[in-house]
Amino acid sequence: MSKEKKPILNLQKGCPFCGDEAFLKEGKPTTFGTFEALVICKNCSASVIGVSRINFATHKFEENGYNLAKEQAIKAWNRRGDNGK
């Protein structure tokens, strides 16, 4: 029996500042040992970032590192003050 994959999250909410749509900017591994993913408003450039780090003991990125960074950024974008932490 295979493990079920969680669906990739969607940008469910508009910009909290101007209400416009946002897009996901896919990052690449950085020189600091991280993967980064950004969600950016198309109108006012408000943004949030998700980061996945490298394991310096093994010199390998976290399993599914970019997906973790992307999920973190999307969750942060969709979060609002009235819906918990």
C-alpha positions in Angstrom: 0.0 0.0 0.0 1.5 3.3 -1.0 1.5 6.4 1.1 -1.0 9.1 0.2 0.6 12.4 -0.9 -0.8 15.5 0.6 -2.1 17.9 -2.1 0.0 20.9 -2.7 -1.6 23.9 -1.1 -3.1 26.7 -3.2 -2.9 30.5 -2.8 -6.4 30.8 -1.4 -6.4 34.4 -0.3 -5.6 37.7 -2.0 -3.0 40.1 -0.7 -3.7 41.2 2.9 -2.7 44.8 1.9 -4.2 45.4 -1.5 -6.4 42.4 -2.2 -4.7 41.5 -5.5 -3.5 38.0 -6.6 -0.1 36.5 -5.7 2.3 34.1 -7.4 4.8 31.6 -6.2 8.4 32.3 -7.1 10.4 29.1 -7.1 13.8 29.4 -5.6 17.1 27.5 -6.0 19.5 26.2 -3.3 21.3 29.2 -1.9 24.9 29.6 -0.8 23.7 29.6 2.8 22.5 26.0 2.6 18.8 26.7 2.2 16.0 26.3 -0.3 13.8 29.3 -0.5 10.3 29.8 -1.9 8.5 33.2 -2.1 4.9 34.2 -2.4 4.7 37.7 -3.9 1.7 40.0 -4.6 1.4 40.9 -8.3 0.4 44.5 -7.5 2.2 45.8 -4.4 5.0 43.2 -4.1 4.2 42.2 -0.5 5.8 38.8 0.1 6.4 35.9 2.5 9.2 33.4 2.4 9.5 29.7 3.2 12.9 28.2 4.0 14.2 24.6 4.1 17.7 24.1 5.5 20.5 21.8 4.7 21.6 19.2 7.3 25.2 20.2 7.8 26.1 16.8 9.4 25.3 15.0 6.2 25.6 17.9 3.8 22.2 17.0 2.3 19.0 19.0 2.0 16.0 18.0 4.0 13.9 15.4 2.3 11.6 17.2 -0.1 13.4 20.4 0.9 11.9 22.7 -1.8 8.4 21.3 -1.3 8.7 22.0 2.5 9.8 25.6 1.7 7.0 26.1 -0.8 4.4 24.7 1.6 5.7 26.9 4.4 5.4 30.1 2.2 1.9 29.2 1.0 0.7 28.5 4.5 2.1 31.8 5.7 0.5 33.7 2.8 -2.9 32.2 3.5 -2.8 32.8 7.2 -4.6 35.8 8.6 -4.8 37.3 12.1 -8.3 36.0 12.6 -7.6 32.3 11.8 -5.0 31.3 14.4 -1.3 30.6 14.4 
